[in-house]
Amino acid sequence: MTGREEEYDYLFKVVLIGDSGVGKSNLLSRFTRNEFNLESKSTIGVEFATRSIHVEGKTIKAQIWDTAGQERYRAITSAYYRGAVGALLVYDIAKHLTYENAERWLKELQDHADSNIVIMLVGNKSDLRHLRAVPTDEAKAFAEKHGLSFLETSALDSSNVELAFQTILTAIYRIVSQRQISGRGDTDFSPNSKVVPITVQPTQSSGKQSACCQNN
């Protein structure tokens, strides 16, 4: 059993970011273990879990990292982002402040993460439709403005959780495979390497959105 679990073609590190209490830990546990904990406490420090998926005949091992959204844990940011090729920027659709802070989290990504990281904006707790404070169209417009992909999820009822992770991992895989096809691939893509470095067009721009940065 362990042998099969360890066999993979690519290892991608994906980080979960966003304010405390938006459901990052439950997104992680729902995707990696299909579990949801209603009594989930705030994450202290950092934790990560892994899960392998299949994309176009290849086995992708996702290493999903989760950390606390509270300000007092900011000192770990540099190590947390190091080597990450994807990020899920999570907010709570029922708490507008967590959505407003997405701008600040994007800035943090620009400061600490690789400029080519693939980013998805995730509106979590979509099961709280009756308490919605962030209109879907508003979040979608924000994502388009910054060149991000966007989905609403619910870790509670599982809706779109699988799709969110599948989408970002597939996007990363296609970028990597395109590099290899164009002859720019290297040995760092082997399973023995800790993470897979990638070079892609930025997923966000600091100024005006240009056509080159929009989703294909």
N, C-alpha and C positions, 0 to 999 in steps of 0.2 A: 504493500500500500504506500509506504513512504517513497519507494522508488519512483512510482508513477507520479506522485505529487511533486517530486523534485525535477521532473523533466519539463523543460520549457525552452522556447526559442528566444524570447525576449523578457527582460525584467524592466518594468516601468515604475518609477516612483511618482505617486500622485498625492498631493497634499490637500487637506480640507481646511479652509480658512473661513472666517466670519465671526460675528459676535458670539459671546457665550450664550448658551441656551437656545440656539437656533436649530439644534438637532444634529450636529455634525457626528457625534458619537453614535447616535442611532442609525444614521445613514451608513456609517462604517459597519456596524454590527449587522444591519439588515442585508447589506451586500455580501459581506464575507461569511456570515454565519446564519443568515436568515432569522435573526433574533431582533426583538424590540423590547426595551426595558422602560416601562412607564415611570419607574422610580430613578431613572438615570441621573446620576450626580454630575456636576461639572468635572471635566477632565482636569486632572492635576498633572502638570508636566506634559509629556508626550507619550502616545502609544501608537502602534501600528499593527495592522493585520494584513494578511495576504490572501489572494484568491486568483486562481488561473481561469482564463476564459479562452475560447477559440475564435480567432479572427482569420478568415480567408485561409483556412488550413494550417495556421500557425498557432502555437500555444503561447499566450501572453500571460506572464505572471505579474499581477498588479500588487504593488506594495503601497497600501493606502495609509497615510500618516494623518493623525488627528492630534490637535493640541488645544489647549484652553484658549478661549477668546478674550480672557481678561487681560487688562493692561499689565498686571504685575508679572506676567510670564513673558513679556516682550523680549527679555534678554536671550531667549533661545531661538529667536527668529532666523539668524544666519544659518545655524546648523540645520534647522528645520527645513529650510528651503533648498539647501545644497543638494544638487543632483536631481531635483524635481523636474519632470518633463510635462507634468499636468497639474492643474489646480481646479478644485471645485470651490467657488466662492458662494457661500451659503448665507441666505437670510431667511427670516420667518415671515411668511406672507401676512400674518396677523399682527406684526409689530413693525410699524413703519420706520422706526429708528434704526432697526437692524438693516433695513434696505438702504437708508440714507448713508449708513456707514460703509456701504459697499465701495464707495468712492475712495475712502481712506484705505480699505484693504487692497484695492487695486494699486494705490500708490505704494503700499508696502511691498507688493509683488514686484513693482518696478524697481524698488530700492534693493531688494534682497534676492530675488529669483533671477534666473536666466531670462534675458529679454525675449527669447523665443518660446517661452513656456506656453502650452495650450491651456486656455482658460474657459471654463463654463460657469455661467451665472445660474445658481440653483435657488428657486423659491421653494423652501421646504414647508411642511405642515399644510399641504393643499387640502387635507381633510377638514381644516378649520375654515371652510368657505364662508360660513355664516359670520365669521369674525374678520374676514379679509380687510386688511388696511392698505395693501399694495395692489393696485390694479395690474392685471397681467399685461395689458398693453403698455403701461408705463415701464414696467421692468423689461419688456421686450425691446422697447425703444432705447432704453439705457444700454442693453446688451449690444444692439446694432451700432449704436454710437461708438462703442468702445471695441467693436470687432469681436465680441464674445458670442459663443453659442449660449442657448438659454433653454431651461426646462423647469417646470414646477413638479415637485415630488412630494410624497408622503412616506416617511419611514414607518409611520404607524400602520397604514394599510397597504404598504409596498408599492403604491402606484409610481411608475416611472423611475424607481430607484435603479433597477437593473438597466433600464434604457440610458440613464444618465452616465453610469460608469462604462457601459458598452460603447456609447457614443464617443466619449473622450478618449478611451483606450484605442478605439478603431481609428480615430483621427490621428493619434500619435503614431500608431503602427503604419498608417499610409504615408505619413511624412518620412518615417524611417525607411520604408521599403522604396519610396521614390528616390531617396538619396542613394540607396544601394544600386538601383537600376541605372541611375545616371553616372555610376562609377565613383561616387563620392563616399561610399560606405567604407567602414574600416573594422578592425577586429574588436573594437569596443562593444559590438553588438552581440558578442557571444554570451551564453548563459553564465559564464564564469565572472563576468564583470559585475560590479555592484549595481550600477545603473547605466542606462543607455543615454549617452549624450546625443542631442539632436540639434540640427540647425535648420530653422524654418523662418519664413517671413513673420514678423511680429504679429501677435493676435490682437494687439491694441495699439493705438497711436495716441500720442500725447496731444496732438492738435486735431486738424480736420481729418475725417475718415476718408480715405481714398479707396478707389475701386479695387486696388490690388490687395487690400487687407480684408475684404469682405468674404464671407463664406462662399465656397464654390457650390 
